[in-house]
Amino acid sequence: MENILDYSPILVAVMIFLIQQRIIVTPEQLEKTHRKILEEVDEKFVSINSFNDLKEHFGEIKEKIDKIYDFIISVK
């Protein structure tokens, strides 16, 4: 216990330095950053459900284009 008391001023100074340099963050700061990251992800990326729906639509469009192409070839 005496060793801790001898080094306590140094430990306090180190903790203050770490907090000032924002090396140690509070849970509140972490939550704010987490919320910000989630908002950016929602703005920049699409959900997997939307992607799968779009992929299905592309498949349908490809089929329709193929039918139109076959029709044009058969008419000539």
C-alpha positions as CSV (number, residue, x, y, z in Angstrom):
1,M,0.0,0.0,0.0
2,E,2.9,2.3,0.7
3,N,4.2,1.9,-2.8
4,I,1.0,3.0,-4.3
5,L,1.0,6.2,-2.1
6,D,4.5,7.0,-3.2
7,Y,3.6,6.8,-6.9
8,S,0.1,8.3,-6.6
9,P,1.1,11.8,-7.8
10,I,2.7,10.3,-10.9
11,L,-0.4,8.2,-11.6
12,V,-2.7,11.2,-11.2
13,A,-0.5,13.2,-13.6
14,V,-0.5,10.3,-16.2
15,M,-4.3,9.9,-15.9
16,I,-4.8,13.7,-16.4
17,F,-2.5,13.6,-19.4
18,L,-4.4,10.6,-20.9
19,I,-7.8,12.3,-20.4
20,Q,-6.6,15.6,-21.9
21,Q,-5.1,14.0,-24.9
22,R,-8.4,12.0,-25.3
23,I,-6.6,8.7,-25.2
24,I,-9.0,7.5,-22.6
25,V,-12.6,8.1,-23.6
26,T,-15.8,8.1,-21.5
27,P,-18.7,5.9,-22.3
28,E,-20.7,8.9,-23.3
29,Q,-18.1,10.0,-25.9
30,L,-17.9,6.4,-27.1
31,E,-21.7,6.3,-27.6
32,K,-21.7,9.6,-29.5
33,T,-19.1,8.3,-31.8
34,H,-20.9,5.0,-32.3
35,R,-24.1,6.9,-33.1
36,K,-22.3,9.1,-35.6
37,I,-20.7,6.0,-37.3
38,L,-24.1,4.3,-37.6
39,E,-25.6,7.4,-39.2
40,E,-22.8,7.6,-41.8
41,V,-23.2,3.9,-42.6
42,D,-27.0,4.4,-43.1
43,E,-26.3,7.3,-45.5
44,K,-23.6,5.7,-47.6
45,F,-24.5,2.0,-47.8
46,V,-27.5,0.0,-48.8
47,S,-29.1,-2.8,-46.7
48,I,-28.8,-6.4,-47.8
49,N,-32.5,-6.7,-48.4
50,S,-32.5,-3.7,-50.7
51,F,-29.5,-5.1,-52.6
52,N,-31.2,-8.5,-53.0
53,D,-34.4,-6.8,-54.3
54,L,-32.4,-4.8,-56.8
55,K,-30.5,-7.9,-57.9
56,E,-33.8,-9.7,-58.6
57,H,-35.1,-6.7,-60.6
58,F,-31.9,-6.8,-62.7
59,G,-32.5,-10.4,-63.4
60,E,-36.1,-9.6,-64.6
61,I,-34.9,-6.8,-66.8
62,K,-32.3,-9.1,-68.3
63,E,-35.0,-11.7,-69.1
64,K,-37.2,-9.0,-70.7
65,I,-34.3,-7.7,-72.8
66,D,-33.5,-11.2,-74.0
67,K,-37.1,-11.7,-75.0
68,I,-37.1,-8.4,-76.9
69,Y,-33.8,-9.4,-78.6
70,D,-35.3,-12.8,-79.6
71,F,-38.4,-11.1,-80.9
72,I,-36.4,-8.7,-83.1
73,I,-34.3,-11.5,-84.5
74,S,-37.4,-13.7,-85.3
75,V,-39.1,-10.8,-87.1
76,K,-36.2,-10.2,-89.5
